[in-house]
């Protein structure tokens, strides 16, 4: 739609190339502190907040989801839309939630995640999901089981901020203090 979206501590901002528009509690956000963003395949903007869950902006209204709706936690650090259209939410200290449009499915360390602080999420060419954690490297989920990758497997640092799969199927991992791993 030609807009640049920006998550800020004072609300959600959009920029159309000429001016900014800011959305806050008075416009329907559950709180002004926004910390993560995702545009889904349908053009909806998902906004992760710093304590009140996630909001979906459809261009007209906000729809808000929180723990009371089934979300595993209310601080949303990362989001990702998988190949099936499910939205995954990485939280601070609570694990990850998968939202299929109506129901949340939650995973945490008790299910096999390496850590409940999820900083980044990607899906590889084999449809496995990769979760970058704050302190325990990477967890891969193939839809059935979890695998962990830490320094013993060649990861430079256990704090994984970002991940990217290149055209050759290599996963590039941006860490907090150890540079980049492949």
N, C-alpha and C positions, 0 to 999 in steps of 0.2 A: 504493500500500500504506500510505499515511498516514505515511510516514517522511520526514524531512528529512535529506539526505545532505550531509556537509561534508568536503572534502579538506583535510587538515592536514599539517604537517611531522612529525607523530607518529602518522600512521595515518589510516585512513578512519573517520569517525564518522557514526553515524546517531542521530537524535533522534525519539522516538515521541510527543512532547508532554509526557512526564513524566521520562524518563531517557535518558541517552546510552549507546550501545554503541560501543566502539572496536574496529576490526579492524586487526591488525598482521601482521608477518612470521609470528608464531606461528600466525596464523589462515589463512595461505596467501597473503598479499600478498607480492610479490617484494621490496618495500622499504617502509619506513614513510613516506617523503616522497611524498605524493600532491599533485598540483597541478591536475588537471582532472577533471571529471565529466560523464557523459552517461547519461541513462536512455533506453534504446531503446524501440521500439514494443511489444516483448514484455515489458517490465518489467525487463530486465537492467540492472544498473548497471555502467558502464564507468568504470574508474579509471585516469587517466593518471599515471604516476610521474615523478619527477625523475631518471631514469637507468636504470630497469629495465623500460621498456616500458609495456604496458597490461595491466590485469586486467579480467576480466568476472566479476561476482558475480551468480549466478542465484538467490540467496536461500538457497543451501545451501553452495556451494563456489566457490572462485576458480579461474578458468582464466587462465593468464598467457601473454602473447605478447611477444616481444622481437625484436631484430634476427636472432637465430638462427632465428626462425620466418618471417622475410621482412619484418618491419616495417622501414621505412627508417631509423628512429632510435629511441633509447630514452628521450628526454626529450619527453614528450607535453604540449604547451602547450594544445591545443584539440582538440575532437572534434565531429563532426556526423553524424547519420544522414540520408541522402538519401531521396528519394521511392521508391527501389527497395530500401530496406533495407540498403544498403551503409553501413558506418561509415568515415568519413574521419578521419584522425589528423594534426593539424598538429604538427610537431616543431620542436625548437630546432636549427637549423643543418643539417638533413638533408632538408627538404622535406616532402612529404605522402604518406601511404599510404592506399589504399582497400582495405577488407577486405570481401569478399563473403560471408563466413561460412566460407570455406575457404582462399582465396588472397589474398595481398597484391599490389596493383599500386602501384608507387611512381613519384612524379614529383618532380623537382627543377628547378633553374635550367637544367640541360642539356635538359630537356623543354619549357621555356617559362615556368616559374614566375618571378616577378619577384625572389623572395628565398626562401631556404631556411628562414627563421624564420617560422612560420605561427602567428599569435596568435589568429585567429578564422576561422570558416568558416560560410557560410550557403548556401542554395540559393534561387534566385528563382523566380517564377511560371512562367518559361520553362525551368526545370530546369537553368539554368546555375549552376555553383558559383562562389562568390566567396571568395577567400582574402585575409585581411588580414595584411599582413607587417610585420615590424619593420625599417622603413627604406626600403622600396620601394613604398609605397602598397598598391594592391589588384591582384590578378590574378584575371581572370574566365576560367573554363574551361567551354566549351560542350559538352564531351564529345569534341571533336576538336582544338580549338586554344585557345591562351591569348592573352588581351588584357590590357594593362596600363593602369592609371589612376594618375596621379600628380598633382602640383600643376599641371602644364600643362592637365590635364583638369578642374581646379577643386577638387581635394582640398586641404583645409586643412593637412594634415600627413601625412608619409609613414609614421608609426608608427600602425598601425590596430589598436586594441585590441578593438573590438566592431563588429558590424554587425546591422542589423535591417531587414526588409522590411515596410513598412506595408500596409494594405489596398488602397492605390491603386497598389502596385507600386513605390513609391519606396524606394530603399536608403538608410538612415540609417547614417552611419559615425562611430563614436566614436574619436577620435584621442588620442594621448599628450599632445600639447601644443597642438594647434590647434583644440580644441573639436569641434564636430559638423559634418559635411558631409552634403549630400543629393545 
